[in-house]
Amino acid sequence: LIADGCVIEGEVENCVLFRGVKIGKGTKVKNSILMQDTVIGKDCEINYVITDKNVNICNNRLLTSSAAYPMYIGKGASV
């Protein structure tokens, strides 16, 4: 499910993306919920992650969790 205003240059599978989400080139996002204005850099792998508003994930990051206990990243955080 993808809202208006998203820019996706990578791959997205089984996710919910709110308005203004940006996914960089070479990035793979699976099983995640990315709230408004989340920015994910290039060449990242994101799996079972929930981000609050205005989160920034830098280039070349690997964030993986499990379905039973997904990773949460708080409002305005930078990883």
PDB file of N, CA, C and O in Angstrom:
ATOM      1  N   LEU A   1       0.862  -1.166   0.000  1.00  0.00           N
ATOM      2  CA  LEU A   1       0.000   0.000   0.000  1.00  0.00           C
ATOM      3  C   LEU A   1       0.905   1.224   0.000  1.00  0.00           C
ATOM      4  O   LEU A   1       1.725   1.397   0.902  1.00  0.00           O
ATOM      5  N   ILE A   2       0.755   2.070  -1.012  1.00  0.00           N
ATOM      6  CA  ILE A   2       1.650   3.221  -1.176  1.00  0.00           C
ATOM      7  C   ILE A   2       0.819   4.499  -1.337  1.00  0.00           C
ATOM      8  O   ILE A   2      -0.063   4.574  -2.193  1.00  0.00           O
ATOM      9  N   ALA A   3       1.111   5.493  -0.509  1.00  0.00           N
ATOM     10  CA  ALA A   3       0.387   6.773  -0.567  1.00  0.00           C
ATOM     11  C   ALA A   3       0.965   7.684  -1.648  1.00  0.00           C
ATOM     12  O   ALA A   3       2.029   7.413  -2.205  1.00  0.00           O
ATOM     13  N   ASP A   4       0.250   8.759  -1.929  1.00  0.00           N
ATOM     14  CA  ASP A   4       0.710   9.757  -2.899  1.00  0.00           C
ATOM     15  C   ASP A   4       2.011  10.399  -2.433  1.00  0.00           C
ATOM     16  O   ASP A   4       2.266  10.511  -1.234  1.00  0.00           O
ATOM     17  N   GLY A   5       2.824  10.817  -3.387  1.00  0.00           N
ATOM     18  CA  GLY A   5       4.031  11.569  -3.077  1.00  0.00           C
ATOM     19  C   GLY A   5       5.235  10.732  -2.693  1.00  0.00           C
ATOM     20  O   GLY A   5       6.252  11.283  -2.273  1.00  0.00           O
ATOM     21  N   CYS A   6       5.149   9.417  -2.825  1.00  0.00           N
ATOM     22  CA  CYS A   6       6.299   8.563  -2.515  1.00  0.00           C
ATOM     23  C   CYS A   6       7.228   8.484  -3.720  1.00  0.00           C
ATOM     24  O   CYS A   6       6.782   8.489  -4.867  1.00  0.00           O
ATOM     25  N   VAL A   7       8.527   8.411  -3.442  1.00  0.00           N
ATOM     26  CA  VAL A   7       9.535   8.241  -4.489  1.00  0.00           C
ATOM     27  C   VAL A   7      10.250   6.928  -4.207  1.00  0.00           C
ATOM     28  O   VAL A   7      10.943   6.794  -3.198  1.00  0.00           O
ATOM     29  N   ILE A   8      10.078   5.959  -5.102  1.00  0.00           N
ATOM     30  CA  ILE A   8      10.650   4.632  -4.885  1.00  0.00           C
ATOM     31  C   ILE A   8      11.614   4.325  -6.020  1.00  0.00           C
ATOM     32  O   ILE A   8      11.211   4.149  -7.170  1.00  0.00           O
ATOM     33  N   GLU A   9      12.892   4.265  -5.676  1.00  0.00           N
ATOM     34  CA  GLU A   9      13.916   3.927  -6.663  1.00  0.00           C
ATOM     35  C   GLU A   9      14.454   2.513  -6.442  1.00  0.00           C
ATOM     36  O   GLU A   9      15.227   2.013  -7.259  1.00  0.00           O
ATOM     37  N   GLY A  10      14.051   1.867  -5.344  1.00  0.00           N
ATOM     38  CA  GLY A  10      14.479   0.513  -5.020  1.00  0.00           C
ATOM     39  C   GLY A  10      13.311  -0.455  -5.133  1.00  0.00           C
ATOM     40  O   GLY A  10      12.422  -0.271  -5.965  1.00  0.00           O
ATOM     41  N   GLU A  11      13.315  -1.499  -4.285  1.00  0.00           N
ATOM     42  CA  GLU A  11      12.268  -2.517  -4.294  1.00  0.00           C
ATOM     43  C   GLU A  11      11.472  -2.463  -2.992  1.00  0.00           C
ATOM     44  O   GLU A  11      12.039  -2.284  -1.914  1.00  0.00           O
ATOM     45  N   VAL A  12      10.149  -2.619  -3.104  1.00  0.00           N
ATOM     46  CA  VAL A  12       9.263  -2.619  -1.939  1.00  0.00           C
ATOM     47  C   VAL A  12       8.342  -3.823  -2.045  1.00  0.00           C
ATOM     48  O   VAL A  12       7.729  -4.058  -3.087  1.00  0.00           O
ATOM     49  N   GLU A  13       8.248  -4.598  -0.943  1.00  0.00           N
ATOM     50  CA  GLU A  13       7.417  -5.796  -0.939  1.00  0.00           C
ATOM     51  C   GLU A  13       6.679  -5.911   0.393  1.00  0.00           C
ATOM     52  O   GLU A  13       7.299  -5.860   1.455  1.00  0.00           O
ATOM     53  N   ASN A  14       5.357  -6.067   0.336  1.00  0.00           N
ATOM     54  CA  ASN A  14       4.530  -6.293   1.521  1.00  0.00           C
ATOM     55  C   ASN A  14       4.694  -5.182   2.570  1.00  0.00           C
ATOM     56  O   ASN A  14       4.966  -5.463   3.737  1.00  0.00           O
ATOM     57  N   CYS A  15       4.529  -3.926   2.151  1.00  0.00           N
ATOM     58  CA  CYS A  15       4.759  -2.769   3.034  1.00  0.00           C
ATOM     59  C   CYS A  15       3.601  -1.782   2.978  1.00  0.00           C
ATOM     60  O   CYS A  15       2.759  -1.829   2.082  1.00  0.00           O
ATOM     61  N   VAL A  16       3.583  -0.887   3.963  1.00  0.00           N
ATOM     62  CA  VAL A  16       2.682   0.257   3.968  1.00  0.00           C
ATOM     63  C   VAL A  16       3.562   1.501   3.995  1.00  0.00           C
ATOM     64  O   VAL A  16       4.356   1.685   4.917  1.00  0.00           O
ATOM     65  N   LEU A  17       3.418   2.357   2.980  1.00  0.00           N
ATOM     66  CA  LEU A  17       4.214   3.584   2.893  1.00  0.00           C
ATOM     67  C   LEU A  17       3.282   4.795   2.974  1.00  0.00           C
ATOM     68  O   LEU A  17       2.350   4.923   2.180  1.00  0.00           O
ATOM     69  N   PHE A  18       3.537   5.667   3.924  1.00  0.00           N
ATOM     70  CA  PHE A  18       2.754   6.892   4.080  1.00  0.00           C
ATOM     71  C   PHE A  18       3.278   7.964   3.115  1.00  0.00           C
ATOM     72  O   PHE A  18       4.237   7.721   2.383  1.00  0.00           O
ATOM     73  N   ARG A  19       2.651   9.151   3.112  1.00  0.00           N
ATOM     74  CA  ARG A  19       3.020  10.228   2.190  1.00  0.00           C
ATOM     75  C   ARG A  19       4.463  10.673   2.368  1.00  0.00           C
ATOM     76  O   ARG A  19       4.975  10.740   3.486  1.00  0.00           O
ATOM     77  N   GLY A  20       5.111  10.975   1.248  1.00  0.00           N
ATOM     78  CA  GLY A  20       6.435  11.570   1.278  1.00  0.00           C
ATOM     79  C   GLY A  20       7.585  10.627   1.571  1.00  0.00           C
ATOM     80  O   GLY A  20       8.702  11.090   1.805  1.00  0.00           O
ATOM     81  N   VAL A  21       7.357   9.332   1.568  1.00  0.00           N
ATOM     82  CA  VAL A  21       8.439   8.369   1.815  1.00  0.00           C
ATOM     83  C   VAL A  21       9.339   8.308   0.586  1.00  0.00           C
ATOM     84  O   VAL A  21       8.859   8.303  -0.548  1.00  0.00           O
ATOM     85  N   LYS A  22      10.658   8.263   0.826  1.00  0.00           N
ATOM     86  CA  LYS A  22      11.628   8.170  -0.260  1.00  0.00           C
ATOM     87  C   LYS A  22      12.521   6.959  -0.043  1.00  0.00           C
ATOM     88  O   LYS A  22      13.098   6.790   1.031  1.00  0.00           O
ATOM     89  N   ILE A  23      12.633   6.114  -1.069  1.00  0.00           N
ATOM     90  CA  ILE A  23      13.437   4.897  -1.025  1.00  0.00           C
ATOM     91  C   ILE A  23      14.548   5.050  -2.061  1.00  0.00           C
ATOM     92  O   ILE A  23      14.263   5.270  -3.238  1.00  0.00           O
ATOM     93  N   GLY A  24      15.812   4.936  -1.643  1.00  0.00           N
ATOM     94  CA  GLY A  24      16.956   5.130  -2.530  1.00  0.00           C
ATOM     95  C   GLY A  24      17.211   3.956  -3.469  1.00  0.00           C
ATOM     96  O   GLY A  24      16.625   2.883  -3.321  1.00  0.00           O
ATOM     97  N   LYS A  25      18.090   4.179  -4.431  1.00  0.00           N
ATOM     98  CA  LYS A  25      18.457   3.156  -5.415  1.00  0.00           C
ATOM     99  C   LYS A  25      19.118   1.963  -4.735  1.00  0.00           C
ATOM    100  O   LYS A  25      19.930   2.123  -3.824  1.00  0.00           O
ATOM    101  N   GLY A  26      18.760   0.770  -5.190  1.00  0.00           N
ATOM    102  CA  GLY A  26      19.373  -0.443  -4.676  1.00  0.00           C
ATOM    103  C   GLY A  26      18.864  -0.879  -3.312  1.00  0.00           C
ATOM    104  O   GLY A  26      19.343  -1.873  -2.768  1.00  0.00           O
ATOM    105  N   THR A  27      17.909  -0.160  -2.752  1.00  0.00           N
ATOM    106  CA  THR A  27      17.367  -0.481  -1.427  1.00  0.00           C
ATOM    107  C   THR A  27      16.227  -1.484  -1.549  1.00  0.00           C
ATOM    108  O   THR A  27      15.408  -1.400  -2.464  1.00  0.00           O
ATOM    109  N   LYS A  28      16.183  -2.444  -0.605  1.00  0.00           N
ATOM    110  CA  LYS A  28      15.115  -3.438  -0.560  1.00  0.00           C
ATOM    111  C   LYS A  28      14.379  -3.295   0.769  1.00  0.00           C
ATOM    112  O   LYS A  28      14.984  -3.408   1.835  1.00  0.00           O
ATOM    113  N   VAL A  29      13.074  -3.047   0.701  1.00  0.00           N
ATOM    114  CA  VAL A  29      12.256  -2.886   1.900  1.00  0.00           C
ATOM    115  C   VAL A  29      11.172  -3.966   1.872  1.00  0.00           C
ATOM    116  O   VAL A  29      10.420  -4.076   0.904  1.00  0.00           O
ATOM    117  N   LYS A  30      11.100  -4.767   2.952  1.00  0.00           N
ATOM    118  CA  LYS A  30      10.109  -5.840   3.038  1.00  0.00           C
ATOM    119  C   LYS A  30       9.412  -5.800   4.389  1.00  0.00           C
ATOM    120  O   LYS A  30      10.022  -5.457   5.403  1.00  0.00           O
ATOM    121  N   ASN A  31       8.119  -6.156   4.397  1.00  0.00           N
ATOM    122  CA  ASN A  31       7.349  -6.359   5.628  1.00  0.00           C
ATOM    123  C   ASN A  31       7.464  -5.195   6.614  1.00  0.00           C
ATOM    124  O   ASN A  31       7.631  -5.419   7.812  1.00  0.00           O
ATOM    125  N   SER A  32       7.378  -3.972   6.130  1.00  0.00           N
ATOM    126  CA  SER A  32       7.615  -2.802   6.978  1.00  0.00           C
ATOM    127  C   SER A  32       6.497  -1.772   6.855  1.00  0.00           C
ATOM    128  O   SER A  32       5.710  -1.789   5.909  1.00  0.00           O
ATOM    129  N   ILE A  33       6.450  -0.874   7.842  1.00  0.00           N
ATOM    130  CA  ILE A  33       5.539   0.267   7.828  1.00  0.00           C
ATOM    131  C   ILE A  33       6.396   1.518   7.971  1.00  0.00           C
ATOM    132  O   ILE A  33       7.068   1.707   8.985  1.00  0.00           O
ATOM    133  N   LEU A  34       6.368   2.366   6.954  1.00  0.00           N
ATOM    134  CA  LEU A  34       7.177   3.584   6.954  1.00  0.00           C
ATOM    135  C   LEU A  34       6.230   4.780   6.964  1.00  0.00           C
ATOM    136  O   LEU A  34       5.504   5.016   5.998  1.00  0.00           O
ATOM    137  N   MET A  35       6.242   5.530   8.059  1.00  0.00           N
ATOM    138  CA  MET A  35       5.328   6.656   8.197  1.00  0.00           C
ATOM    139  C   MET A  35       5.862   7.903   7.483  1.00  0.00           C
ATOM    140  O   MET A  35       6.961   7.897   6.929  1.00  0.00           O
ATOM    141  N   GLN A  36       5.071   8.950   7.510  1.00  0.00           N
ATOM    142  CA  GLN A  36       5.259  10.163   6.729  1.00  0.00           C
ATOM    143  C   GLN A  36       6.684  10.720   6.749  1.00  0.00           C
ATOM    144  O   GLN A  36       7.301  10.862   7.805  1.00  0.00           O
ATOM    145  N   ASP A  37       7.185  11.031   5.550  1.00  0.00           N
ATOM    146  CA  ASP A  37       8.478  11.683   5.324  1.00  0.00           C
ATOM    147  C   ASP A  37       9.683  10.877   5.793  1.00  0.00           C
ATOM    148  O   ASP A  37      10.717  11.460   6.120  1.00  0.00           O
ATOM    149  N   THR A  38       9.577   9.564   5.832  1.00  0.00           N
ATOM    150  CA  THR A  38      10.736   8.719   6.103  1.00  0.00           C
ATOM    151  C   THR A  38      11.613   8.671   4.851  1.00  0.00           C
ATOM    152  O   THR A  38      11.110   8.515   3.739  1.00  0.00           O
ATOM    153  N   VAL A  39      12.907   8.804   5.039  1.00  0.00           N
ATOM    154  CA  VAL A  39      13.857   8.756   3.927  1.00  0.00           C
ATOM    155  C   VAL A  39      14.839   7.614   4.171  1.00  0.00           C
ATOM    156  O   VAL A  39      15.480   7.547   5.220  1.00  0.00           O
ATOM    157  N   ILE A  40      14.948   6.721   3.196  1.00  0.00           N
ATOM    158  CA  ILE A  40      15.894   5.611   3.286  1.00  0.00           C
ATOM    159  C   ILE A  40      16.909   5.780   2.165  1.00  0.00           C
ATOM    160  O   ILE A  40      16.533   5.940   1.003  1.00  0.00           O
ATOM    161  N   GLY A  41      18.185   5.746   2.506  1.00  0.00           N
ATOM    162  CA  GLY A  41      19.261   5.968   1.545  1.00  0.00           C
ATOM    163  C   GLY A  41      19.458   4.819   0.563  1.00  0.00           C
ATOM    164  O   GLY A  41      18.615   3.932   0.436  1.00  0.00           O
ATOM    165  N   LYS A  42      20.586   4.861  -0.121  1.00  0.00           N
ATOM    166  CA  LYS A  42      20.918   3.866  -1.151  1.00  0.00           C
ATOM    167  C   LYS A  42      21.446   2.575  -0.528  1.00  0.00           C
ATOM    168  O   LYS A  42      22.050   2.585   0.544  1.00  0.00           O
ATOM    169  N   ASP A  43      21.205   1.467  -1.224  1.00  0.00           N
ATOM    170  CA  ASP A  43      21.773   0.152  -0.905  1.00  0.00           C
ATOM    171  C   ASP A  43      21.504  -0.312   0.528  1.00  0.00           C
ATOM    172  O   ASP A  43      22.399  -0.846   1.183  1.00  0.00           O
ATOM    173  N   CYS A  44      20.297  -0.114   1.011  1.00  0.00           N
ATOM    174  CA  CYS A  44      19.904  -0.577   2.354  1.00  0.00           C
ATOM    175  C   CYS A  44      19.042  -1.830   2.239  1.00  0.00           C
ATOM    176  O   CYS A  44      18.446  -2.093   1.194  1.00  0.00           O
ATOM    177  N   GLU A  45      18.985  -2.592   3.316  1.00  0.00           N
ATOM    178  CA  GLU A  45      18.058  -3.714   3.419  1.00  0.00           C
ATOM    179  C   GLU A  45      17.257  -3.535   4.707  1.00  0.00           C
ATOM    180  O   GLU A  45      17.817  -3.518   5.803  1.00  0.00           O
ATOM    181  N   ILE A  46      15.943  -3.404   4.556  1.00  0.00           N
ATOM    182  CA  ILE A  46      15.046  -3.136   5.671  1.00  0.00           C
ATOM    183  C   ILE A  46      14.008  -4.255   5.717  1.00  0.00           C
ATOM    184  O   ILE A  46      13.351  -4.527   4.712  1.00  0.00           O
ATOM    185  N   ASN A  47      13.854  -4.913   6.880  1.00  0.00           N
ATOM    186  CA  ASN A  47      12.898  -6.006   7.007  1.00  0.00           C
ATOM    187  C   ASN A  47      12.277  -5.986   8.403  1.00  0.00           C
ATOM    188  O   ASN A  47      12.993  -5.983   9.404  1.00  0.00           O
ATOM    189  N   TYR A  48      10.948  -5.973   8.468  1.00  0.00           N
ATOM    190  CA  TYR A  48      10.197  -5.914   9.726  1.00  0.00           C
ATOM    191  C   TYR A  48      10.590  -4.700  10.567  1.00  0.00           C
ATOM    192  O   TYR A  48      10.986  -4.825  11.726  1.00  0.00           O
ATOM    193  N   VAL A  49      10.468  -3.521   9.950  1.00  0.00           N
ATOM    194  CA  VAL A  49      10.799  -2.261  10.615  1.00  0.00           C
ATOM    195  C   VAL A  49       9.575  -1.340  10.567  1.00  0.00           C
ATOM    196  O   VAL A  49       8.889  -1.261   9.547  1.00  0.00           O
ATOM    197  N   ILE A  50       9.313  -0.653  11.668  1.00  0.00           N
ATOM    198  CA  ILE A  50       8.261   0.366  11.728  1.00  0.00           C
ATOM    199  C   ILE A  50       8.944   1.687  12.054  1.00  0.00           C
ATOM    200  O   ILE A  50       9.615   1.806  13.079  1.00  0.00           O
ATOM    201  N   THR A  51       8.774   2.681  11.182  1.00  0.00           N
ATOM    202  CA  THR A  51       9.366   3.992  11.449  1.00  0.00           C
ATOM    203  C   THR A  51       8.253   4.997  11.745  1.00  0.00           C
ATOM    204  O   THR A  51       7.170   4.933  11.163  1.00  0.00           O
ATOM    205  N   ASP A  52       8.537   5.921  12.654  1.00  0.00           N
ATOM    206  CA  ASP A  52       7.630   7.030  12.919  1.00  0.00           C
ATOM    207  C   ASP A  52       7.913   8.124  11.886  1.00  0.00           C
ATOM    208  O   ASP A  52       8.662   7.886  10.938  1.00  0.00           O
ATOM    209  N   LYS A  53       7.340   9.302  12.045  1.00  0.00           N
ATOM    210  CA  LYS A  53       7.505  10.397  11.091  1.00  0.00           C
ATOM    211  C   LYS A  53       8.935  10.935  11.080  1.00  0.00           C
ATOM    212  O   LYS A  53       9.634  10.908  12.093  1.00  0.00           O
ATOM    213  N   ASN A  54       9.352  11.422   9.910  1.00  0.00           N
ATOM    214  CA  ASN A  54      10.619  12.133   9.715  1.00  0.00           C
ATOM    215  C   ASN A  54      11.858  11.346  10.135  1.00  0.00           C
ATOM    216  O   ASN A  54      12.798  11.918  10.685  1.00  0.00           O
ATOM    217  N   VAL A  55      11.865  10.049   9.882  1.00  0.00           N
ATOM    218  CA  VAL A  55      13.026   9.214  10.175  1.00  0.00           C
ATOM    219  C   VAL A  55      13.947   9.207   8.963  1.00  0.00           C
ATOM    220  O   VAL A  55      13.487   9.168   7.822  1.00  0.00           O
ATOM    221  N   ASN A  56      15.250   9.244   9.220  1.00  0.00           N
ATOM    222  CA  ASN A  56      16.252   9.203   8.161  1.00  0.00           C
ATOM    223  C   ASN A  56      17.151   7.987   8.375  1.00  0.00           C
ATOM    224  O   ASN A  56      17.805   7.870   9.412  1.00  0.00           O
ATOM    225  N   ILE A  57      17.183   7.088   7.403  1.00  0.00           N
ATOM    226  CA  ILE A  57      18.070   5.927   7.449  1.00  0.00           C
ATOM    227  C   ILE A  57      19.133   6.141   6.384  1.00  0.00           C
ATOM    228  O   ILE A  57      18.822   6.231   5.196  1.00  0.00           O
ATOM    229  N   CYS A  58      20.384   6.221   6.810  1.00  0.00           N
ATOM    230  CA  CYS A  58      21.501   6.539   5.920  1.00  0.00           C
ATOM    231  C   CYS A  58      21.795   5.398   4.939  1.00  0.00           C
ATOM    232  O   CYS A  58      21.202   4.323   5.022  1.00  0.00           O
ATOM    233  N   ASN A  59      22.712   5.654   4.019  1.00  0.00           N
ATOM    234  CA  ASN A  59      23.111   4.673   3.006  1.00  0.00           C
ATOM    235  C   ASN A  59      23.750   3.438   3.631  1.00  0.00           C
ATOM    236  O   ASN A  59      24.343   3.509   4.707  1.00  0.00           O
ATOM    237  N   ASN A  60      23.624   2.315   2.946  1.00  0.00           N
ATOM    238  CA  ASN A  60      24.284   1.048   3.294  1.00  0.00           C
ATOM    239  C   ASN A  60      23.957   0.538   4.689  1.00  0.00           C
ATOM    240  O   ASN A  60      24.852   0.081   5.400  1.00  0.00           O
ATOM    241  N   ARG A  61      22.698   0.607   5.095  1.00  0.00           N
ATOM    242  CA  ARG A  61      22.283   0.111   6.412  1.00  0.00           C
ATOM    243  C   ARG A  61      21.529  -1.201   6.254  1.00  0.00           C
ATOM    244  O   ARG A  61      20.817  -1.400   5.270  1.00  0.00           O
ATOM    245  N   LEU A  62      21.689  -2.096   7.228  1.00  0.00           N
ATOM    246  CA  LEU A  62      20.967  -3.356   7.287  1.00  0.00           C
ATOM    247  C   LEU A  62      20.168  -3.374   8.586  1.00  0.00           C
ATOM    248  O   LEU A  62      20.745  -3.485   9.668  1.00  0.00           O
ATOM    249  N   LEU A  63      18.846  -3.265   8.485  1.00  0.00           N
ATOM    250  CA  LEU A  63      17.969  -3.272   9.656  1.00  0.00           C
ATOM    251  C   LEU A  63      16.995  -4.430   9.498  1.00  0.00           C
ATOM    252  O   LEU A  63      16.115  -4.394   8.637  1.00  0.00           O
ATOM    253  N   THR A  64      17.150  -5.453  10.324  1.00  0.00           N
ATOM    254  CA  THR A  64      16.320  -6.646  10.224  1.00  0.00           C
ATOM    255  C   THR A  64      15.809  -7.037  11.603  1.00  0.00           C
ATOM    256  O   THR A  64      16.540  -6.971  12.591  1.00  0.00           O
ATOM    257  N   SER A  65      14.552  -7.442  11.655  1.00  0.00           N
ATOM    258  CA  SER A  65      13.963  -7.919  12.889  1.00  0.00           C
ATOM    259  C   SER A  65      13.102  -9.132  12.554  1.00  0.00           C
ATOM    260  O   SER A  65      13.334  -9.793  11.542  1.00  0.00           O
ATOM    261  N   SER A  66      12.109  -9.431  13.394  1.00  0.00           N
ATOM    262  CA  SER A  66      11.246 -10.586  13.126  1.00  0.00           C
ATOM    263  C   SER A  66       9.783 -10.163  13.169  1.00  0.00           C
ATOM    264  O   SER A  66       9.447  -9.089  13.668  1.00  0.00           O
ATOM    265  N   ALA A  67       8.925 -11.021  12.643  1.00  0.00           N
ATOM    266  CA  ALA A  67       7.495 -10.728  12.623  1.00  0.00           C
ATOM    267  C   ALA A  67       6.926 -10.651  14.047  1.00  0.00           C
ATOM    268  O   ALA A  67       6.006  -9.876  14.310  1.00  0.00           O
ATOM    269  N   ALA A  68       7.470 -11.447  14.948  1.00  0.00           N
ATOM    270  CA  ALA A  68       6.983 -11.468  16.328  1.00  0.00           C
ATOM    271  C   ALA A  68       7.351 -10.197  17.101  1.00  0.00           C
ATOM    272  O   ALA A  68       6.625  -9.785  18.005  1.00  0.00           O
ATOM    273  N   TYR A  69       8.484  -9.578  16.741  1.00  0.00           N
ATOM    274  CA  TYR A  69       8.952  -8.393  17.459  1.00  0.00           C
ATOM    275  C   TYR A  69       9.633  -7.431  16.473  1.00  0.00           C
ATOM    276  O   TYR A  69      10.861  -7.378  16.412  1.00  0.00           O
ATOM    277  N   PRO A  70       8.836  -6.666  15.696  1.00  0.00           N
ATOM    278  CA  PRO A  70       9.420  -5.751  14.715  1.00  0.00           C
ATOM    279  C   PRO A  70      10.207  -4.618  15.365  1.00  0.00           C
ATOM    280  O   PRO A  70       9.921  -4.219  16.494  1.00  0.00           O
ATOM    281  N   MET A  71      11.180  -4.114  14.658  1.00  0.00           N
ATOM    282  CA  MET A  71      12.021  -2.997  15.141  1.00  0.00           C
ATOM    283  C   MET A  71      11.242  -1.693  14.977  1.00  0.00           C
ATOM    284  O   MET A  71      10.619  -1.472  13.939  1.00  0.00           O
ATOM    285  N   TYR A  72      11.273  -0.826  15.998  1.00  0.00           N
ATOM    286  CA  TYR A  72      10.608   0.466  15.942  1.00  0.00           C
ATOM    287  C   TYR A  72      11.654   1.572  15.994  1.00  0.00           C
ATOM    288  O   TYR A  72      12.555   1.542  16.834  1.00  0.00           O
ATOM    289  N   ILE A  73      11.536   2.542  15.102  1.00  0.00           N
ATOM    290  CA  ILE A  73      12.437   3.693  15.092  1.00  0.00           C
ATOM    291  C   ILE A  73      11.578   4.933  15.339  1.00  0.00           C
ATOM    292  O   ILE A  73      10.651   5.215  14.579  1.00  0.00           O
ATOM    293  N   GLY A  74      11.891   5.670  16.402  1.00  0.00           N
ATOM    294  CA  GLY A  74      11.080   6.794  16.852  1.00  0.00           C
ATOM    295  C   GLY A  74      11.139   8.030  15.978  1.00  0.00           C
ATOM    296  O   GLY A  74      11.985   8.143  15.091  1.00  0.00           O
ATOM    297  N   LYS A  75      10.246   8.937  16.236  1.00  0.00           N
ATOM    298  CA  LYS A  75      10.060  10.185  15.496  1.00  0.00           C
ATOM    299  C   LYS A  75      11.348  11.002  15.390  1.00  0.00           C
ATOM    300  O   LYS A  75      12.013  11.272  16.390  1.00  0.00           O
ATOM    301  N   GLY A  76      11.688  11.390  14.152  1.00  0.00           N
ATOM    302  CA  GLY A  76      12.825  12.262  13.920  1.00  0.00           C
ATOM    303  C   GLY A  76      14.189  11.618  14.083  1.00  0.00           C
ATOM    304  O   GLY A  76      15.199  12.322  14.050  1.00  0.00           O
ATOM    305  N   ALA A  77      14.255  10.314  14.258  1.00  0.00           N
ATOM    306  CA  ALA A  77      15.534   9.636  14.476  1.00  0.00           C
ATOM    307  C   ALA A  77      16.328   9.529  13.183  1.00  0.00           C
ATOM    308  O   ALA A  77      15.772   9.545  12.086  1.00  0.00           O
ATOM    309  N   SER A  78      17.643   9.419  13.341  1.00  0.00           N
ATOM    310  CA  SER A  78      18.545   9.189  12.220  1.00  0.00           C
ATOM    311  C   SER A  78      19.396   7.964  12.533  1.00  0.00           C
ATOM    312  O   SER A  78      20.034   7.887  13.583  1.00  0.00           O
ATOM    313  N   VAL A  79      19.394   7.014  11.612  1.00  0.00           N
ATOM    314  CA  VAL A  79      20.119   5.755  11.827  1.00  0.00           C
ATOM    315  C   VAL A  79      21.191   5.613  10.764  1.00  0.00           C
ATOM    316  O   VAL A  79      21.924   4.624  10.754  1.00  0.00           O
TER     317      VAL A  79
END
